[in-house]
């Protein structure tokens, strides 16, 4: 059965495109994230991501990664698992936390968004 590799090009239902370009045998990987939508009104740019995944004899590994947005001061962390269906189609089922930068600690309570998001191969 095809092992679910994170390497390659992925997209989600928000139109974001993610390219996991390289990983090492300790499970570390890195890549880029190109979002098509943003909560800010700044011009969107490609942003770097770094993460790690379970290695060893794992068919459907769990993983986590961080996107440090290059065009705004927020950060998103993703956690999830790669699944392969009986036709070999892979999906990344994830949840994320988006931490926006706020100007004062009084606004800290409203600074973190949470959501679910799934990726399929581009
Ligand atoms: C497009 N998105 C996407 O593909 N997500 C899974 C969610 C969680 S990261 C967020 C985009 C944040 C962009 C930077 C900002 O607006 O602060 C949204």
Backbone and ligand atoms as CSV (ligand in chain L), in Angstrom:
chain,resi,resn,atom,element,x,y,z
A,1,UNK,N,N,0.845,-1.204,0.000
A,1,UNK,CA,C,0.000,0.000,0.000
A,1,UNK,C,C,0.883,1.259,0.000
A,2,UNK,N,N,0.449,2.269,-0.705
A,2,UNK,CA,C,1.311,3.475,-0.811
A,2,UNK,C,C,1.428,4.159,0.561
A,3,UNK,N,N,2.646,4.388,0.973
A,3,UNK,CA,C,2.848,5.130,2.230
A,3,UNK,C,C,2.436,6.562,1.958
A,4,UNK,N,N,1.881,7.222,2.930
A,4,UNK,CA,C,1.362,8.582,2.753
A,4,UNK,C,C,2.506,9.560,2.991
A,5,UNK,N,N,3.135,9.991,1.892
A,5,UNK,CA,C,4.251,10.921,2.052
A,5,UNK,C,C,3.744,12.354,2.036
A,6,UNK,N,N,4.308,13.186,2.877
A,6,UNK,CA,C,3.901,14.605,2.903
A,6,UNK,C,C,4.566,15.392,1.777
A,7,UNK,N,N,5.645,14.805,1.199
A,7,UNK,CA,C,6.395,15.567,0.194
A,7,UNK,C,C,5.514,15.841,-1.011
A,8,UNK,N,N,5.649,17.031,-1.585
A,8,UNK,CA,C,4.916,17.367,-2.805
A,8,UNK,C,C,4.001,18.568,-2.629
A,9,UNK,N,N,3.105,18.729,-3.634
A,9,UNK,CA,C,2.217,19.893,-3.707
A,9,UNK,C,C,0.825,19.515,-3.211
A,10,UNK,N,N,0.284,20.356,-2.335
A,10,UNK,CA,C,-1.042,20.125,-1.758
A,10,UNK,C,C,-1.884,21.391,-1.899
A,11,UNK,N,N,-3.224,21.219,-1.905
A,11,UNK,CA,C,-4.092,22.394,-1.868
A,11,UNK,C,C,-5.270,22.110,-0.956
A,12,UNK,N,N,-5.871,23.186,-0.430
A,12,UNK,CA,C,-7.043,23.000,0.425
A,12,UNK,C,C,-8.253,23.705,-0.164
A,13,UNK,N,N,-9.385,23.653,0.533
A,13,UNK,CA,C,-10.634,24.180,-0.041
A,13,UNK,C,C,-10.680,25.709,0.006
A,14,UNK,N,N,-9.656,26.326,0.636
A,14,UNK,CA,C,-9.574,27.794,0.617
A,14,UNK,C,C,-8.697,28.262,-0.540
A,15,UNK,N,N,-8.193,27.283,-1.305
A,15,UNK,CA,C,-7.348,27.634,-2.444
A,15,UNK,C,C,-5.878,27.785,-2.088
A,16,UNK,N,N,-5.555,27.536,-0.836
A,16,UNK,CA,C,-4.138,27.634,-0.444
A,16,UNK,C,C,-3.346,26.515,-1.082
A,17,UNK,N,N,-2.103,26.804,-1.446
A,17,UNK,CA,C,-1.219,25.788,-2.030
A,17,UNK,C,C,-0.006,25.643,-1.134
A,18,UNK,N,N,0.336,24.366,-0.835
A,18,UNK,CA,C,1.433,24.087,0.075
A,18,UNK,C,C,2.405,23.181,-0.650
A,19,UNK,N,N,3.688,23.511,-0.616
A,19,UNK,CA,C,4.708,22.676,-1.236
A,19,UNK,C,C,5.674,22.192,-0.162
A,20,UNK,N,N,5.577,20.903,0.176
A,20,UNK,CA,C,6.513,20.309,1.145
A,20,UNK,C,C,7.703,19.822,0.323
A,21,UNK,N,N,8.824,20.552,0.421
A,21,UNK,CA,C,9.885,20.329,-0.561
A,21,UNK,C,C,10.910,19.301,-0.110
A,22,UNK,N,N,11.182,19.208,1.185
A,22,UNK,CA,C,12.224,18.243,1.564
A,22,UNK,C,C,12.021,17.807,3.002
A,23,UNK,N,N,12.491,16.585,3.276
A,23,UNK,CA,C,12.414,16.102,4.638
A,23,UNK,C,C,13.637,15.255,4.921
A,24,UNK,N,N,13.963,15.095,6.198
A,24,UNK,CA,C,15.092,14.215,6.494
A,24,UNK,C,C,14.566,12.959,7.188
A,25,UNK,N,N,15.471,12.025,7.451
A,25,UNK,CA,C,14.977,10.739,7.974
A,25,UNK,C,C,14.700,10.807,9.467
A,26,UNK,N,N,14.830,12.002,10.054
A,26,UNK,CA,C,14.388,12.187,11.440
A,26,UNK,C,C,12.957,12.714,11.469
A,27,UNK,N,N,12.369,12.892,10.276
A,27,UNK,CA,C,10.979,13.352,10.240
A,27,UNK,C,C,10.819,14.841,10.090
A,28,UNK,N,N,11.931,15.607,10.087
A,28,UNK,CA,C,11.823,17.055,9.883
A,28,UNK,C,C,11.546,17.341,8.416
A,29,UNK,N,N,10.669,18.319,8.159
A,29,UNK,CA,C,10.442,18.735,6.767
A,29,UNK,C,C,10.270,20.248,6.722
A,30,UNK,N,N,10.406,20.782,5.506
A,30,UNK,CA,C,10.132,22.209,5.350
A,30,UNK,C,C,9.564,22.448,3.960
A,31,UNK,N,N,9.011,23.647,3.783
A,31,UNK,CA,C,8.407,23.967,2.497
A,31,UNK,C,C,7.857,25.373,2.497
A,32,UNK,N,N,6.872,25.586,1.617
A,32,UNK,CA,C,6.279,26.926,1.489
A,32,UNK,C,C,4.764,26.820,1.476
A,33,UNK,N,N,4.130,27.911,1.861
A,33,UNK,CA,C,2.663,27.990,1.915
A,33,UNK,C,C,2.247,29.262,1.185
A,34,UNK,N,N,1.367,29.099,0.198
A,34,UNK,CA,C,0.864,30.276,-0.518
A,34,UNK,C,C,-0.633,30.367,-0.270
A,35,UNK,N,N,-1.011,31.331,0.575
A,35,UNK,CA,C,-2.426,31.494,0.867
A,35,UNK,C,C,-3.056,32.385,-0.192
A,36,UNK,N,N,-4.324,32.128,-0.497
A,36,UNK,CA,C,-5.030,32.985,-1.466
A,36,UNK,C,C,-5.922,33.998,-0.733
A,37,UNK,N,N,-6.142,33.764,0.574
A,37,UNK,CA,C,-6.962,34.673,1.373
A,37,UNK,C,C,-6.212,35.012,2.653
A,38,UNK,N,N,-6.512,36.195,3.189
A,38,UNK,CA,C,-5.854,36.628,4.419
A,38,UNK,C,C,-6.810,37.518,5.203
A,39,UNK,N,N,-6.638,37.542,6.521
A,39,UNK,CA,C,-7.462,38.430,7.348
A,39,UNK,C,C,-6.905,39.858,7.293
A,40,UNK,N,N,-5.706,39.990,6.758
A,40,UNK,CA,C,-5.121,41.336,6.691
A,40,UNK,C,C,-5.414,41.914,5.300
A,41,UNK,N,N,-5.102,43.199,5.124
A,41,UNK,CA,C,-5.297,43.805,3.788
A,41,UNK,C,C,-3.944,44.070,3.154
A,42,UNK,N,N,-2.996,43.196,3.506
A,42,UNK,CA,C,-1.636,43.350,2.964
A,42,UNK,C,C,-1.487,42.454,1.744
A,43,UNK,N,N,-0.581,42.836,0.846
A,43,UNK,CA,C,-0.351,41.944,-0.305
A,43,UNK,C,C,0.199,40.592,0.151
A,44,UNK,N,N,-0.409,39.526,-0.330
A,44,UNK,CA,C,-0.067,38.167,0.086
A,44,UNK,C,C,1.243,37.743,-0.580
A,45,UNK,N,N,2.079,37.048,0.174
A,45,UNK,CA,C,3.343,36.525,-0.364
A,45,UNK,C,C,3.546,35.101,0.133
A,46,UNK,N,N,4.394,34.365,-0.579
A,46,UNK,CA,C,4.727,32.998,-0.178
A,46,UNK,C,C,5.365,33.034,1.206
A,47,UNK,N,N,5.006,32.053,2.046
A,47,UNK,CA,C,5.522,32.032,3.422
A,47,UNK,C,C,6.182,30.685,3.716
A,48,UNK,N,N,7.214,30.689,4.545
A,48,UNK,CA,C,7.915,29.437,4.854
A,48,UNK,C,C,7.166,28.602,5.891
A,49,UNK,N,N,7.340,27.267,5.786
A,49,UNK,CA,C,6.795,26.371,6.816
A,49,UNK,C,C,7.864,25.358,7.215
A,50,UNK,N,N,7.809,24.944,8.479
A,50,UNK,CA,C,8.701,23.907,8.991
A,50,UNK,C,C,7.882,23.013,9.897
A,51,UNK,N,N,8.217,21.718,9.853
A,51,UNK,CA,C,7.482,20.823,10.726
A,51,UNK,C,C,8.177,19.508,10.938
A,52,UNK,N,N,7.485,18.575,11.552
A,52,UNK,CA,C,8.019,17.228,11.710
A,52,UNK,C,C,6.871,16.231,11.692
A,53,UNK,N,N,7.222,15.012,11.277
A,53,UNK,CA,C,6.218,13.961,11.177
A,53,UNK,C,C,6.741,12.693,11.821
A,54,UNK,N,N,5.820,11.812,12.182
A,54,UNK,CA,C,6.228,10.518,12.711
A,54,UNK,C,C,6.888,9.725,11.581
A,55,UNK,N,N,8.011,9.068,11.888
A,55,UNK,CA,C,8.703,8.272,10.874
A,55,UNK,C,C,8.618,6.809,11.269
A,56,UNK,N,N,9.571,5.974,10.814
A,56,UNK,CA,C,9.540,4.542,11.133
A,56,UNK,C,C,8.472,3.866,10.295
A,57,UNK,N,N,8.007,2.767,10.764
A,57,UNK,CA,C,7.092,1.949,9.957
A,57,UNK,C,C,5.668,2.480,10.110
A,58,UNK,N,N,5.466,3.716,9.583
A,58,UNK,CA,C,4.166,4.369,9.752
A,58,UNK,C,C,3.537,4.561,8.377
A,59,UNK,N,N,2.366,3.981,8.184
A,59,UNK,CA,C,1.698,4.101,6.865
A,59,UNK,C,C,0.996,5.446,6.752
A,60,UNK,N,N,0.391,5.892,7.843
A,60,UNK,CA,C,-0.396,7.132,7.843
A,60,UNK,C,C,0.101,8.012,8.983
A,61,UNK,N,N,1.204,8.733,8.718
A,61,UNK,CA,C,1.878,9.452,9.806
A,61,UNK,C,C,1.113,10.674,10.304
A,62,UNK,N,N,1.282,10.958,11.588
A,62,UNK,CA,C,0.821,12.225,12.159
A,62,UNK,C,C,1.950,13.239,11.987
A,63,UNK,N,N,1.588,14.507,12.023
A,63,UNK,CA,C,2.579,15.562,11.792
A,63,UNK,C,C,2.103,16.846,12.455
A,64,UNK,N,N,3.053,17.809,12.463
A,64,UNK,CA,C,2.719,19.172,12.865
A,64,UNK,C,C,3.629,20.122,12.107
A,65,UNK,N,N,3.161,21.302,11.813
A,65,UNK,CA,C,4.048,22.285,11.197
A,65,UNK,C,C,3.577,23.702,11.502
A,66,UNK,N,N,4.522,24.624,11.328
A,66,UNK,CA,C,4.291,26.037,11.620
A,66,UNK,C,C,4.501,26.864,10.370
A,67,UNK,N,N,3.556,27.745,10.064
A,67,UNK,CA,C,3.729,28.702,8.970
A,67,UNK,C,C,3.986,30.067,9.608
A,68,UNK,N,N,5.144,30.630,9.325
A,68,UNK,CA,C,5.480,31.971,9.815
A,68,UNK,C,C,5.199,32.924,8.666
A,69,UNK,N,N,4.057,33.612,8.695
A,69,UNK,CA,C,3.605,34.404,7.555
A,69,UNK,C,C,4.625,35.494,7.240
A,70,UNK,N,N,4.980,35.591,5.984
A,70,UNK,CA,C,6.040,36.534,5.576
A,70,UNK,C,C,5.476,37.945,5.367
A,71,UNK,N,N,4.158,38.063,5.201
A,71,UNK,CA,C,3.586,39.366,4.833
A,71,UNK,C,C,2.785,40.009,5.969
A,72,UNK,N,N,2.649,39.252,7.110
A,72,UNK,CA,C,1.936,39.827,8.252
A,72,UNK,C,C,2.504,39.187,9.523
A,73,UNK,N,N,2.211,39.760,10.684
A,73,UNK,CA,C,2.887,39.317,11.906
A,73,UNK,C,C,2.175,38.177,12.609
A,74,UNK,N,N,1.383,37.435,11.928
A,74,UNK,CA,C,0.702,36.298,12.562
A,74,UNK,C,C,1.458,35.000,12.292
A,75,UNK,N,N,1.045,33.959,13.003
A,75,UNK,CA,C,1.661,32.619,12.881
A,75,UNK,C,C,0.551,31.579,12.931
A,76,UNK,N,N,0.678,30.542,12.099
A,76,UNK,CA,C,-0.293,29.455,12.169
A,76,UNK,C,C,0.426,28.145,12.433
A,77,UNK,N,N,-0.092,27.333,13.358
A,77,UNK,CA,C,0.415,25.980,13.552
A,77,UNK,C,C,-0.686,25.008,13.116
A,78,UNK,N,N,-0.249,23.971,12.426
A,78,UNK,CA,C,-1.138,22.913,11.953
A,78,UNK,C,C,-0.754,21.610,12.629
A,79,UNK,N,N,-1.754,20.757,12.933
A,79,UNK,CA,C,-1.478,19.396,13.391
A,79,UNK,C,C,-2.464,18.485,12.681
A,80,UNK,N,N,-1.987,17.294,12.306
A,80,UNK,CA,C,-2.905,16.413,11.592
A,80,UNK,C,C,-2.314,15.068,11.253
A,81,UNK,N,N,-2.987,14.392,10.342
A,81,UNK,CA,C,-2.556,13.066,9.921
A,81,UNK,C,C,-2.801,12.892,8.441
A,82,UNK,N,N,-1.916,12.117,7.797
A,82,UNK,CA,C,-2.030,11.817,6.374
A,82,UNK,C,C,-2.764,10.490,6.218
A,83,UNK,N,N,-3.817,10.470,5.410
A,83,UNK,CA,C,-4.600,9.244,5.203
A,83,UNK,C,C,-4.585,8.868,3.721
A,84,UNK,N,N,-4.576,7.549,3.474
A,84,UNK,CA,C,-4.645,7.022,2.105
A,84,UNK,C,C,-5.915,6.183,2.007
A,85,UNK,N,N,-6.751,6.453,0.985
A,85,UNK,CA,C,-7.977,5.637,0.864
A,85,UNK,C,C,-7.672,4.382,0.036
A,86,UNK,N,N,-8.699,3.526,-0.159
A,86,UNK,CA,C,-8.420,2.231,-0.801
A,86,UNK,C,C,-8.082,2.405,-2.284
A,87,UNK,N,N,-8.255,3.638,-2.807
A,87,UNK,CA,C,-7.824,3.883,-4.196
A,87,UNK,C,C,-6.455,4.563,-4.239
A,88,UNK,N,N,-5.855,4.691,-3.051
A,88,UNK,CA,C,-4.530,5.315,-3.008
A,88,UNK,C,C,-4.579,6.823,-2.957
A,89,UNK,N,N,-5.784,7.421,-2.831
A,89,UNK,CA,C,-5.881,8.882,-2.773
A,89,UNK,C,C,-5.520,9.365,-1.375
A,90,UNK,N,N,-4.600,10.336,-1.331
A,90,UNK,CA,C,-4.126,10.820,-0.030
A,90,UNK,C,C,-4.827,12.113,0.362
A,91,UNK,N,N,-5.118,12.263,1.661
A,91,UNK,CA,C,-5.595,13.547,2.187
A,91,UNK,C,C,-4.853,13.848,3.487
A,92,UNK,N,N,-4.669,15.134,3.747
A,92,UNK,CA,C,-4.130,15.576,5.032
A,92,UNK,C,C,-5.290,16.169,5.804
A,93,UNK,N,N,-5.649,15.530,6.906
A,93,UNK,CA,C,-6.739,16.016,7.755
A,93,UNK,C,C,-6.073,16.818,8.875
A,94,UNK,N,N,-6.361,18.119,8.935
A,94,UNK,CA,C,-5.640,18.940,9.919
A,94,UNK,C,C,-6.579,19.796,10.755
A,95,UNK,N,N,-6.067,20.247,11.896
A,95,UNK,CA,C,-6.628,21.359,12.648
A,95,UNK,C,C,-5.532,22.402,12.769
A,96,UNK,N,N,-5.929,23.671,12.880
A,96,UNK,CA,C,-4.924,24.736,12.952
A,96,UNK,C,C,-5.302,25.769,14.021
A,97,UNK,N,N,-4.254,26.469,14.478
A,97,UNK,CA,C,-4.437,27.633,15.352
A,97,UNK,C,C,-3.745,28.802,14.652
A,98,UNK,N,N,-4.482,29.891,14.418
A,98,UNK,CA,C,-3.890,31.098,13.829
A,98,UNK,C,C,-3.783,32.149,14.940
A,99,UNK,N,N,-2.539,32.517,15.228
A,99,UNK,CA,C,-2.307,33.520,16.278
A,99,UNK,C,C,-2.042,34.865,15.597
A,100,UNK,N,N,-3.004,35.783,15.744
A,100,UNK,CA,C,-2.824,37.116,15.169
A,100,UNK,C,C,-2.019,37.956,16.157
A,101,UNK,N,N,-1.290,38.933,15.640
A,101,UNK,CA,C,-0.605,39.854,16.553
A,101,UNK,C,C,-1.615,40.915,17.005
A,102,UNK,N,N,-1.712,41.148,18.295
A,102,UNK,CA,C,-2.586,42.212,18.796
A,102,UNK,C,C,-1.720,43.289,19.447
A,103,UNK,N,N,-2.248,44.518,19.506
A,103,UNK,CA,C,-1.418,45.645,19.949
A,103,UNK,C,C,-1.259,45.714,21.458
A,104,UNK,N,N,-2.191,45.096,22.202
A,104,UNK,CA,C,-2.030,45.169,23.667
A,104,UNK,C,C,-2.524,43.878,24.300
A,105,UNK,N,N,-2.000,43.586,25.468
A,105,UNK,CA,C,-2.340,42.329,26.147
A,105,UNK,C,C,-3.833,42.276,26.479
A,106,UNK,N,N,-4.460,43.434,26.577
A,106,UNK,CA,C,-5.916,43.436,26.818
A,106,UNK,C,C,-6.671,42.747,25.672
A,107,UNK,N,N,-6.046,42.744,24.504
A,107,UNK,CA,C,-6.699,42.103,23.352
A,107,UNK,C,C,-6.245,40.659,23.172
A,108,UNK,N,N,-5.393,40.169,24.074
A,108,UNK,CA,C,-4.838,38.822,23.925
A,108,UNK,C,C,-5.941,37.769,23.804
A,109,UNK,N,N,-7.048,37.976,24.524
A,109,UNK,CA,C,-8.119,36.953,24.558
A,109,UNK,C,C,-8.692,36.691,23.161
A,110,UNK,N,N,-8.622,37.679,22.266
A,110,UNK,CA,C,-9.272,37.542,20.956
A,110,UNK,C,C,-8.261,37.255,19.851
A,111,UNK,N,N,-7.073,36.793,20.232
A,111,UNK,CA,C,-5.981,36.753,19.258
A,111,UNK,C,C,-5.760,35.398,18.587
A,112,UNK,N,N,-6.530,34.362,19.006
A,112,UNK,CA,C,-6.254,33.040,18.418
A,112,UNK,C,C,-7.500,32.467,17.768
A,113,UNK,N,N,-7.383,32.138,16.493
A,113,UNK,CA,C,-8.470,31.488,15.744
A,113,UNK,C,C,-8.156,30.003,15.633
A,114,UNK,N,N,-9.175,29.165,15.583
A,114,UNK,CA,C,-8.979,27.725,15.434
A,114,UNK,C,C,-9.864,27.245,14.285
A,115,UNK,N,N,-9.381,26.232,13.600
A,115,UNK,CA,C,-10.199,25.669,12.529
A,115,UNK,C,C,-9.725,24.302,12.115
A,116,UNK,N,N,-10.522,23.664,11.244
A,116,UNK,CA,C,-10.122,22.388,10.643
A,116,UNK,C,C,-9.874,22.662,9.162
A,117,UNK,N,N,-9.042,21.822,8.549
A,117,UNK,CA,C,-8.776,22.020,7.137
A,117,UNK,C,C,-8.143,20.780,6.545
A,118,UNK,N,N,-8.606,20.406,5.359
A,118,UNK,CA,C,-8.086,19.206,4.702
A,118,UNK,C,C,-7.406,19.574,3.398
A,119,UNK,N,N,-6.312,18.855,3.106
A,119,UNK,CA,C,-5.540,19.105,1.888
A,119,UNK,C,C,-5.573,17.870,1.000
A,120,UNK,N,N,-5.611,18.076,-0.299
A,120,UNK,CA,C,-5.449,16.976,-1.264
A,120,UNK,C,C,-4.322,17.363,-2.213
A,121,UNK,N,N,-3.799,16.350,-2.916
A,121,UNK,CA,C,-2.644,16.632,-3.789
A,121,UNK,C,C,-3.052,17.477,-4.992
A,122,UNK,N,N,-2.181,18.446,-5.313
A,122,UNK,CA,C,-2.397,19.275,-6.504
A,122,UNK,C,C,-1.986,18.486,-7.739
L,1,LIG,C1,C,-5.872,30.780,4.174
L,1,LIG,N1,N,-5.907,29.891,5.326
L,1,LIG,C2,C,-5.704,28.547,5.232
L,1,LIG,O1,O,-5.342,27.941,4.192
L,1,LIG,N2,N,-5.978,27.982,6.408
L,1,LIG,C3,C,-5.891,26.538,6.643
L,1,LIG,C4,C,-6.432,28.935,7.415
L,1,LIG,C5,C,-5.459,28.911,8.593
L,1,LIG,S1,S,-4.093,29.944,8.139
L,1,LIG,C6,C,-5.198,31.146,7.389
L,1,LIG,C7,C,-4.479,32.179,6.531
L,1,LIG,C8,C,-3.710,33.168,7.381
L,1,LIG,C9,C,-2.965,34.201,6.542
L,1,LIG,C10,C,-2.233,35.211,7.407
L,1,LIG,C11,C,-3.190,36.105,8.175
L,1,LIG,O2,O,-4.222,36.511,7.601
L,1,LIG,O3,O,-2.894,36.413,9.361
L,1,LIG,C12,C,-6.304,30.309,6.664
